């Protein structure tokens, strides 16, 4: 509801406010949004027809939810956005530890306050942004952290018996009464701690050190978990899974266009970067294709997954690489270059987990491999397919380029070449402009030299050229000519 001027219980009773659980509150507000055609979740691209409808059904059913998926699939973001389905303001008994509803208090303290003060009981208004609690499940999490514990100091100061419910110090879940509570990475929680959640979920009871207290906590519980145990984690105990109303599977983007939209939304670029650096659409495609190649690579652990954050951080590194080059060369602006993709290696290295064969190759070598595979996949979208066996006397589309390299010519592209030096180096290669003109009808001039370099990288990915990385840049050479001449 909207915030009203009521500051006491008596004033609140004169308004149209009435008590309802958080599940009823979420369902009511969701119904209104669906009926009006308003979006329920913003920015969760690619989930419009899969995950979001499942979440909406779970909310309408009043279920606690387990979001099951690999890392980087926006599970926590989805949970956080559920706060937008809460009422903007709710009243709370002043002095309550667990956000007691003034018209339906559940804690001993709140009931005592209302019994003592009646309609003069003070209330305050809690905004929905403050009704979100989050905890990462780690092996050191205890029952006291989540549910509570007996506080001996409180018992001593108030001269109370340990059998008195007032000696309990509440944990995070009771304090999330009437709020959304997210427990991330549920399988990491020790089994005995998971068991402690049974009573909260099903019987609405708190059991602490043999102390049993009926406390109808109304929190919307959201769990997140990974489907595979890829870091020696435990698992979700079956009775707990049985008590979670809906288990919803999340997923990675289904195609490059969705992935590009996500990266556009999430990547952080400065205005200066956006103005000075031209970004060819192909560069965005390569960034996303790297993620798709990684998820199917035999060197990458598929059970671990490849986070969507890899594409986002890789894109930011790509732009920063070009910006650094501009600062060194003194050029006022520039288009991205294929050589700038070497700057994304650190972003890839930190986001993939390798199997044994990948570890043997080395993380950096696998990152190079993923970039090369992405280029190979996208190459035929722009240029003719490279035939493994070419008929005798048949003229191929790349013959002029390959012949130039065959004649002992080499191309060296330093990372810090100025725009003029970079363009002059590429135009030295005979036939490269003709290949672009015959295959790319609508190419804009800002993309032209990027596509020339992409062509060379594509020929190397298809084993028609050799490419060597040095400390200063890339060297392109013929793949077989030098070997034959030596014979």
Buried (B, 14 or more C-beta within 10 A) or exposed (E): BEEBEBBBBBBBEEEEBEBBBBBEBBBEBBEEBEEEEEEBBEEBBBBEEEBBEBBBEBBBEBBBBBBBBBBBBBBBEBBBBBBBBBBEBBBBBBBBBBBBBBBBBBBBBBBEBBEEBEEEBEBEBBEBEEBBBBBEBEEEBEBBBBBBBBBEEBBEEEEBEEEBBBBBBBBBBBBBBBBBBBBBBBBBBBEEBBBBBBBBBEEEBBBBEEBEBEBEBBBBBBBBBBEBEBEEBBEBBEEBBEBBBBBBEBEBBEEBBBBBBBBEEBBEBEEEBEEBBBBBEBBBBBBBBBBBBBBEBEBBBBBBBBBBBBBBBBBBBBBBBBBBBBEEBEBEEBBBBBBBBBBBBBBBBEBBBBBEEBEEEEBEEBBBBBBBBBBBBBBEEBBEEBEEEEEEEEEBBBEBBBBBBBEEBEBBBBBBBBBEEBEEBBEEBEBBEEBBEEBBEEBEEBBBBBBBBBBBBBBBBBEBBBBEEEEEBBBBBBBBBBEEEEE
